[in-house]
């Protein structure tokens, strides 16, 4: 396929303001911008200065006004509760107006912060859009975060209101949210004025008089009143939301997203990168608590006039490894975006892909993977079993959309396994050594982006401009530090090998754990793996490979571990000093599927560590500790 990518990328580089002014024509502005880019504003400049707009208007009102009122906007599919519900654009607008009326009645207006603490239900999306409609700034906190973690976000964002659900529902348990919410408010210095609570029938919560408001009843009354809640004009540079990326210790890091540049970038990406046309069904199998949920469950698809899926389920176990294929078949999904870990889970339970043939996937065109490094073995398995292109792409919470990818809508480029392909327009990617000097092609280094960042990326951190500068801009002046390590090859393809923290130093050699994981993942008995560097008195660090085996493996664990050691030594060489492979039943992960390598490393090295706020199942860390101890790989915990 011929690709128009290079001409478009070169056009952006020649005249960035012209490129983004053309992209901005897809957005409805209440008043036009004075300048496409204002270089003297903010930390590195601001996009579309002087313009006013409203994100909710662009997501809902304009589509209803222009003929999409009856088209499905969101399809809520919950195999956990056994329910499905569809909202058209017109119906979703009615619900959002009703909720915006409730917020307005409780004093929420432009610039106020509202924390949203909800599971994967329609009301979470309605809450985000209702805030946007009023010019309020929402901060979605992943449902089920413990009280302390929620409290740190309350104190940083200082919300006037919290919108919550009574519970989340996992495949085998109910997770009551209200006790954690009450604990958070008791711990926080800042006290929100009101809590708007959605009572789910699976678990109803106790209400606190004077503070808690029943969300469903309040929305019913507002809906009957049928007030027209107009969209509040906001500046393009005004914040749309705050999304916290860390904060298990100390002050959390609140990524700010503006209104104008965010809409321009996301709308451009829906066609150029994902090749999705208005009216088609797009599914990002993530959670609204993460950046993927913000960008590609809610805002990107709705800006583009698509139907988006809100899925309350898992890739396996709800009820089986065919869960994703059922959703794609029933709802005629054109493209799926998910994390590689989801496909590793599916491959582990159904290595032959037998569930795939049970469903009609004839309307399914493309699978997109992001959120962590996509190992080649998972990509090949998905491509061969599904018979569709499998596209890896790379971006971060901070950027909000793709830094490097394969722009399907511009014409696909050849796939190189292990690479998210090439830089997207807006991103001038460089690889530097620790002193800030460019490295040679193919040489591992620090991946940075030449300033300014494009529209859609964070302009700063919430109430922390200096911290933003120190965290992202100070180490490599003139560049944004991604904190990822990798290299660029002779064809300008980017390879992300590890977080810079995951580059290990073995006897003076800087080695990528990602490179070792790539080799291990090719072993036919391995479902997924993680390589960490553990302390060694002689070499400084040595690599340890933790591996989860496929279901139904008949060979002995010791035999497979020996195979893996030989495989790495054959492929990477003795310099890797790879002698330790350890089979475990599962790996510790965040709820978004990222493997908690740093925590495992601290456990192995006997260092003090804190339970990660985002961990999916804390019991896994005990299992890992026991497995390490049984093999003599765990140092004493001197802090205990």
C-alpha positions in Angstrom: 0.0 0.0 0.0 1.3 3.4 -0.9 1.4 5.7 2.1 1.0 9.5 2.1 2.8 9.6 5.5 6.1 11.0 4.4 4.7 13.9 2.4 2.4 14.8 5.3 5.1 14.5 7.9 7.4 16.6 5.8 4.6 19.2 5.3 4.1 19.5 9.0 7.9 19.9 9.6 8.1 22.6 6.9 5.1 24.7 8.4 3.7 23.4 11.7 1.3 26.2 12.1 -0.2 25.7 8.6 -0.6 22.0 9.3 -2.4 22.5 12.6 -4.5 25.4 11.4 -5.9 23.0 8.7 -6.5 20.3 11.3 -8.3 22.9 13.5 -11.0 23.4 10.8 -12.6 20.1 12.0 -13.4 21.7 15.4 -16.3 24.2 16.0 -14.9 27.4 17.6 -17.2 30.0 19.3 -14.5 32.6 18.5 -11.5 32.1 16.3 -7.9 31.9 17.6 -5.6 34.9 17.3 -2.6 32.7 16.6 -2.2 29.0 15.9 0.8 28.9 18.3 1.9 31.5 20.9 5.6 30.7 21.6 5.9 33.1 24.5 3.0 31.7 26.6 3.4 28.9 29.1 6.3 26.5 29.6 7.0 26.0 25.9 4.2 27.9 24.1 0.4 27.4 23.8 -1.9 26.3 21.0 -4.8 28.3 19.5 -4.4 31.3 21.8 -7.5 33.6 21.9 -10.0 31.0 20.7 -13.1 30.0 22.7 -14.9 26.7 22.3 -16.5 23.9 24.3 -15.5 20.2 24.2 -19.0 18.9 25.1 -20.5 20.9 22.3 -18.1 19.4 19.8 -18.7 15.9 21.2 -22.5 16.0 21.3 -24.5 19.1 20.3 -23.0 19.7 16.8 -23.6 16.0 15.9 -27.3 16.2 17.0 -27.7 19.5 15.1 -26.2 17.9 12.0 -28.2 14.7 11.7 -26.7 12.2 14.1 -29.3 12.4 16.8 -30.5 8.8 16.3 -27.0 7.3 15.7 -25.7 5.2 18.7 -23.1 7.3 20.6 -22.2 4.8 23.3 -22.9 1.1 23.7 -22.6 -0.1 27.3 -21.7 -3.8 27.4 -21.3 -5.5 30.8 -20.9 -9.2 30.8 -20.3 -8.9 34.5 -23.8 -7.7 35.2 -25.3 -9.4 32.1 -26.7 -6.1 30.7 -26.4 -4.0 27.6 -27.7 -0.5 26.9 -27.2 1.9 24.0 -27.5 5.7 24.0 -27.9 7.6 20.8 -26.3 11.0 20.4 -29.6 12.6 21.1 -30.3 10.5 24.2 -26.7 11.0 25.5 -27.1 14.8 25.1 -30.4 14.7 27.1 -28.7 12.8 29.9 -25.6 15.1 29.9 -27.9 18.1 30.1 -29.8 16.6 33.0 -26.6 15.9 34.9 -25.1 19.3 34.0 -28.3 20.8 35.5 -27.7 18.9 38.8 -24.1 20.1 38.9 -25.1 23.6 38.2 -27.8 23.5 41.0 -25.0 22.5 43.4 -22.8 25.5 42.4 -20.5 23.8 39.9 -19.3 26.2 37.2 -16.4 27.2 35.1 -13.0 26.4 36.6 -14.4 24.3 39.5 -12.9 20.9 39.9 -14.9 17.7 40.1 -13.5 14.3 40.9 -15.2 11.3 39.2 -14.7 8.0 41.0 -16.7 5.4 39.0 -16.4 2.1 37.2 -17.0 1.4 33.5 -20.6 2.6 33.3 -22.3 5.2 31.1 -22.7 7.6 34.0 -18.9 8.0 34.1 -18.9 9.3 30.6 -21.9 11.5 31.3 -20.1 13.0 34.2 -17.0 13.9 32.2 -19.1 15.5 29.5 -21.4 17.4 32.0 -18.3 18.9 33.6 -17.0 19.9 30.1 -20.3 21.4 29.3 -20.1 23.8 32.3 -16.4 24.5 31.9 -15.7 22.6 35.1 -12.4 20.6 35.2 -12.9 16.9 35.8 -10.4 14.5 37.4 -11.3 10.9 36.9 -9.7 8.7 39.6 -9.7 5.0 38.8 -12.6 3.3 40.6 -11.4 1.3 43.6 -8.4 3.3 44.4 -7.8 3.1 48.2 -8.8 5.9 50.5 -5.3 7.3 51.0 -4.6 7.5 47.2 -8.0 9.2 46.6 -7.2 11.6 49.5 -4.0 12.8 47.9 -5.9 13.6 44.7 -8.6 15.4 46.6 -6.0 17.6 48.3 -4.2 18.4 45.1 -7.3 19.1 42.9 -9.4 20.6 45.7 -12.7 19.6 44.1 -16.0 21.2 45.0 -17.8 17.9 44.3 -17.1 14.2 44.0 -19.2 12.1 41.6 -19.1 8.4 42.6 -20.8 5.1 42.3 -21.7 2.9 45.2 -19.6 0.0 43.9 -17.5 -1.6 41.2 -18.1 -5.2 40.1 -15.3 -7.7 39.4 -15.9 -11.1 38.0 -16.0 -12.7 41.5 -16.7 -9.9 43.9 -18.3 -6.6 44.6 -16.0 -3.7 45.4 -17.8 -1.2 47.6 -16.6 2.3 46.7 -18.4 4.4 49.4 -16.2 3.2 52.4 -13.1 4.2 50.4 -14.6 7.5 49.4 -15.6 8.3 53.0 -12.2 7.3 54.3 -10.6 9.6 51.6 -12.6 12.5 52.7 -11.8 11.9 56.3 -8.1 11.8 55.5 -8.1 14.8 53.2 -7.4 18.4 54.4 -9.7 19.7 51.7 -13.3 18.8 52.1 -15.6 18.7 49.0 -19.0 20.3 49.5 -21.1 17.6 48.0 -20.8 13.9 46.9 -23.2 12.9 44.1 -23.7 9.1 44.4 -25.0 6.7 41.9 -26.6 3.7 43.8 -26.0 0.5 41.8 -28.5 -2.2 42.5 -25.7 -4.8 43.2 -24.6 -2.9 46.3 -26.3 0.2 47.8 -24.3 2.5 50.1 -25.2 4.4 53.2 -25.7 8.1 52.5 -24.5 10.9 54.7 -27.1 13.6 55.3 -26.2 17.0 54.1 -23.3 15.9 52.0 -24.4 13.0 49.8 -26.9 13.4 47.0 -28.7 10.6 45.2 -27.5 11.0 41.6 -30.4 9.0 39.9 -33.1 11.0 41.7 -31.4 14.3 41.1 -31.1 13.5 37.4 -34.7 12.4 37.2 -35.9 15.7 38.6 -33.5 17.6 36.3 -34.7 15.6 33.2 -38.3 16.4 34.0 -37.5 20.1 34.3 -36.0 19.8 30.8 -33.8 22.9 31.2 -31.6 23.9 28.4 -28.1 24.0 29.9 -26.0 25.9 27.4 -22.4 25.0 26.8 -20.1 27.4 28.6 -17.5 29.0 26.3 -13.9 28.3 27.6 -10.6 29.4 26.2 -8.7 26.9 24.1 -5.9 27.0 26.7 -8.3 26.4 29.6 -8.0 23.0 31.3 -10.5 20.3 30.3 -9.3 17.8 32.8 -6.5 16.7 35.3 -5.3 13.1 35.2 -3.0 11.9 37.9 -0.1 9.6 36.8 1.4 8.8 40.2 1.2 9.8 43.8 1.7 6.6 45.9 4.1 8.7 48.0 4.2 12.5 48.4 2.3 14.8 46.1 0.6 13.3 43.0 1.5 14.4 39.5 -1.6 15.9 37.8 -1.3 16.0 34.0 -3.3 19.0 32.7 -5.1 18.7 29.3 -6.4 21.8 27.6 -9.6 22.1 25.6 -8.6 23.4 22.1 -5.4 21.6 21.2 -6.8 18.4 22.7 -9.8 18.3 20.4 -7.7 19.2 17.3 -5.2 16.4 17.9 -7.7 13.7 18.8 -10.0 14.5 15.9 -7.0 14.3 13.5 -5.9 11.0 15.0 -9.2 9.2 14.5 -8.9 9.2 10.7 -5.2 9.6 10.1 -4.0 7.0 12.7 -7.0 4.7 13.3 -8.7 5.0 9.9 -12.1 5.4 11.5 -14.9 7.3 9.7 -17.8 9.0 11.3 -20.6 6.5 12.0 -18.3 3.5 12.5 -17.9 1.6 15.8 -14.6 2.1 17.6 -13.6 0.1 20.8 -10.9 1.0 23.2 -10.8 -1.8 25.7 -9.5 0.2 28.6 -11.0 2.1 31.5 -12.0 5.8 31.8 -9.6 6.0 34.8 -6.7 5.9 32.4 -5.6 8.1 29.6 -6.7 5.7 26.9 -10.2 5.8 28.3 -10.1 9.6 28.2 -8.8 9.9 24.7 -10.3 6.9 22.9 -13.3 5.7 24.9 -14.7 9.2 25.3 -13.3 12.2 23.5 -11.7 11.0 20.3 -14.7 8.8 19.1 -17.3 11.3 20.1 -15.5 14.2 18.5 -15.4 12.2 15.3 -19.0 11.1 15.4 -18.3 7.5 16.1 -20.0 4.9 18.2 -17.9 3.9 21.2 -18.0 0.9 23.4 -18.1 1.1 27.2 -17.1 -2.4 28.3 -17.4 -3.6 31.9 -15.5 -6.9 31.6 -12.2 -8.7 31.1 -10.5 -10.2 28.1 -10.8 -13.6 29.8 -13.1 -15.0 32.4 -16.2 -13.0 31.5 -17.0 -15.7 30.6 -14.1 -17.0 28.6 -11.2 -16.2 26.2 -13.8 -15.3 23.5 -15.1 -12.3 25.3 -13.5 -9.7 23.0 -14.6 -11.6 19.8 -18.2 -11.6 21.1 -18.2 -7.8 21.6 -16.6 -7.2 18.2 -19.1 -9.5 16.5 -22.3 -8.3 18.2 -21.5 -4.6 17.9 -19.8 -4.6 14.5 -16.6 -3.1 15.8 -14.3 -1.8 13.0 -11.2 -1.3 15.1 -10.1 -2.4 18.6 -7.5 -0.7 20.7 -6.2 -2.5 23.8 -3.0 -3.3 25.7 -0.7 -6.2 24.7 -1.3 -7.7 28.1 -4.9 -8.4 27.2 -3.8 -10.4 24.2 -1.2 -12.3 26.2 -4.0 -13.3 28.6 -6.2 -14.5 25.7 -3.3 -16.3 24.1 -2.5 -18.0 27.4 -6.0 -19.3 27.8 -6.6 -20.1 24.1 -3.2 -20.6 22.5 -4.7 -22.1 19.3 -7.3 -19.2 19.0 -10.2 -21.7 18.9 -12.7 -19.1 20.2 -12.0 -16.8 17.3 -13.7 -19.0 14.8 -17.0 -19.0 16.8 -17.7 -15.4 15.9 -18.4 -13.3 12.8 -15.5 -10.8 12.7 -16.0 -9.9 9.0 -16.5 -6.2 9.9 -13.3 -6.1 12.0 -10.4 -4.3 10.2 -7.6 -3.4 12.5 -6.1 -4.2 16.0 -4.1 -1.5 17.7 -1.9 -2.2 20.7 -0.4 0.4 23.1 0.2 1.0 26.8 3.3 -1.1 27.2 5.8 -2.7 24.9 4.2 -5.1 22.4 6.4 -8.2 22.1 6.7 -9.5 18.6 5.3 -13.0 19.5 2.0 -11.5 20.7 1.8 -9.4 17.5 2.4 -12.4 15.2 -0.1 -14.6 17.1 -2.8 -11.9 16.9 -2.1 -11.2 13.2 -2.1 -14.9 12.3 -5.2 -15.8 14.2 -7.3 -12.8 13.4 -6.1 -12.2 9.8 -6.1 -8.4 10.3 -3.2 -5.9 10.6 -1.9 -5.6 14.1 -0.5 -2.1 14.8 1.7 -1.2 17.7 1.9 2.4 18.6 3.5 4.4 21.4 2.3 7.3 23.5 2.0 8.4 27.1 -0.4 9.9 29.6 1.4 13.1 29.2 1.0 13.3 25.4 -2.6 12.1 25.2 -2.2 10.7 21.7 0.2 8.9 19.5 3.9 9.9 19.5 5.0 7.1 17.1 2.7 4.9 15.1 1.7 3.4 11.8 -0.9 5.8 10.4 -3.4 3.4 8.8 -5.6 6.3 7.6 -2.7 7.8 5.6 -1.7 4.4 4.1 0.0 1.8 6.2 3.8 1.6 6.3 5.6 -1.8 6.4 5.5 -3.3 9.9 8.7 -4.0 11.7 8.2 -6.3 14.6 9.2 -4.6 17.8 8.8 -1.1 16.5 5.8 1.3 16.9 6.9 2.6 13.5 7.6 6.3 12.9 7.0 9.7 14.5 3.6 11.3 13.9 3.3 14.9 12.7 3.9 17.2 15.7 6.7 15.0 17.1 10.3 15.5 16.3 11.8 12.5 18.0 15.5 12.4 18.9 17.8 9.9 20.8 20.4 11.4 23.1 23.1 10.1 25.4 23.1 11.0 29.1 25.0 14.2 28.4 22.4 15.3 25.8 24.4 14.5 22.7 22.8 12.7 19.7 23.7 9.0 19.4 24.3 7.1 16.2 21.5 5.2 14.4 20.8 1.9 16.1 22.4 3.0 19.3 20.4 2.8 22.6 19.8 6.2 24.3 17.3 8.5 25.9 14.2 9.2 23.7 13.3 12.9 23.7 11.0 15.1 21.7 12.1 18.5 20.5 10.0 21.3 21.8 7.4 22.6 21.3 5.1 19.6 22.0 2.1 19.4 19.5 -1.5 20.1 20.4 -3.1 17.7 22.8 0.0 17.3 25.0 0.2 18.5 28.5 1.0 22.2 28.8 2.0 21.8 32.5 1.1 19.9 35.7 -1.7 21.1 37.9 -0.5 23.9 40.2 3.1 22.7 39.7 4.8 24.6 36.8 8.2 24.2 38.4 7.7 20.5 39.0 6.7 20.2 35.3 9.9 21.9 34.2 12.0 19.8 36.5 10.3 16.5 35.6 10.2 16.8 31.9 12.2 19.8 30.5 15.3 20.4 32.7 17.5 17.4 32.0 17.6 17.9 28.2 17.1 21.7 27.6 15.0 22.3 24.5 13.5 18.8 24.7 10.7 16.9 26.5 12.1 13.9 28.3 9.9 10.8 27.7 11.9 8.7 30.3 11.8 5.9 27.7 15.0 4.4 26.2 15.4 3.1 22.7 16.9 3.7 19.3 16.0 4.9 15.8 17.1 2.7 12.8 18.2 3.6 9.3 14.5 3.9 8.1 13.5 6.3 10.9 11.7 3.5 12.7 11.6 3.9 16.5 12.3 1.0 18.8 11.2 1.5 22.5 13.3 -0.9 24.6 12.5 0.0 28.2 11.8 2.8 30.6 15.1 4.5 31.3 14.8 3.0 34.9 14.7 -0.5 33.3 18.0 -0.2 31.6 20.3 -2.4 33.7 24.0 -2.1 34.1 25.7 -5.5 33.9 29.5 -5.3 34.5 29.6 -1.8 32.9 27.3 -2.8 29.9 24.0 -0.9 29.5 21.5 -3.5 28.5 17.8 -3.3 27.7 15.4 -5.5 29.6 13.0 -5.1 26.7 15.4 -6.7 24.3 15.7 -9.8 26.6 11.9 -9.9 27.0 11.5 -9.9 23.3 13.7 -13.0 23.0 12.0 -14.8 25.8 8.6 -14.2 24.4 9.4 -16.2 21.3 9.7 -19.4 23.4 6.6 -21.5 22.4 5.8 -22.3 26.1 5.9 -18.7 27.4 2.7 -16.7 27.7 4.3 -13.6 29.1 7.5 -12.5 30.8 9.3 -9.7 32.6 13.0 -9.1 33.0 14.4 -7.2 35.9 17.9 -6.4 37.1 18.7 -7.7 40.5 21.7 -6.6 42.6 24.9 -8.6 42.2 28.1 -8.1 44.2 30.4 -8.9 41.2 28.6 -7.4 38.2 26.5 -4.7 39.9 23.3 -6.1 38.4 22.3 -9.4 36.7 19.1 -10.0 34.8 16.3 -12.2 36.1 13.6 -13.4 33.8 10.2 -14.1 35.4 8.0 -16.2 33.0 4.4 -17.3 33.0 3.8 -20.4 31.0 1.0 -21.2 28.6 -1.9 -23.3 29.8 -1.5 -27.0 29.0 2.3 -27.1 28.9 3.5 -30.6 29.5 7.3 -30.2 29.7 9.0 -29.8 33.1 9.4 -26.3 34.4 13.2 -26.8 34.9 13.6 -27.9 31.3 11.8 -24.8 30.0 13.8 -22.5 32.3 17.0 -23.9 30.9 15.7 -23.4 27.4 15.0 -19.8 28.1 18.5 -19.2 29.5 20.1 -20.7 26.4 17.8 -18.8 24.1 18.8 -15.4 25.6 22.5 -16.3 25.6 22.3 -17.5 22.0 20.4 -14.4 20.8 21.9 -11.6 22.8 25.2 -13.2 23.8 27.2 -13.9 27.0 27.4 -10.1 27.6 23.8 -10.3 28.9 25.0 -12.6 31.8 21.5 -14.1 31.6 21.5 -17.2 33.9 18.3 -16.9 35.9 14.8 -17.8 34.6 12.0 -18.4 37.1 8.6 -19.7 36.2 5.8 -18.0 38.2 2.0 -18.5 38.1 1.3 -14.8 37.3 3.0 -11.4 37.1 2.1 -8.4 39.3 0.3 -5.7 37.2 -1.5 -2.5 37.5 -5.2 -2.5 36.7 -4.3 -1.1 33.3 -2.0 -4.1 32.6 1.5 -2.7 33.1 3.9 -5.0 34.9 5.2 -3.7 38.2 8.9 -4.4 37.4 10.3 -1.8 39.8 8.4 -3.3 42.8 9.6 -6.8 42.0 13.1 -5.6 41.8 12.9 -4.0 45.2 11.5 -7.2 46.7 14.3 -9.2 45.2 17.0 -6.8 46.4 15.6 -6.7 49.9 14.8 -3.0 49.7 11.9 -1.3 51.4 8.9 -0.9 49.1 5.3 0.3 49.2 2.2 -1.4 47.8 1.5 0.3 44.4 -1.8 2.1 44.5 -2.7 0.8 41.0 -2.0 -2.9 41.6 -4.6 -5.3 40.4 -4.1 -8.0 43.0 -1.7 -7.4 46.0 -1.5 -11.1 46.7 0.7 -11.6 43.6 3.6 -9.8 45.3 3.5 -12.4 48.1 3.6 -15.1 45.5 6.5 -13.6 43.8 8.4 -13.1 47.0 7.9 -16.7 48.0 9.0 -17.9 44.5 12.2 -15.8 44.7 12.9 -17.0 48.3 12.4 -20.7 47.2 15.1 -20.2 44.6 17.4 -18.3 46.9 17.0 -15.1 44.7 15.6 -12.8 47.4 18.0 -10.8 49.7 17.0 -10.2 53.3 14.7 -7.3 53.8 16.8 -5.2 56.2 14.0 -2.6 56.6 11.6 -5.2 58.0 
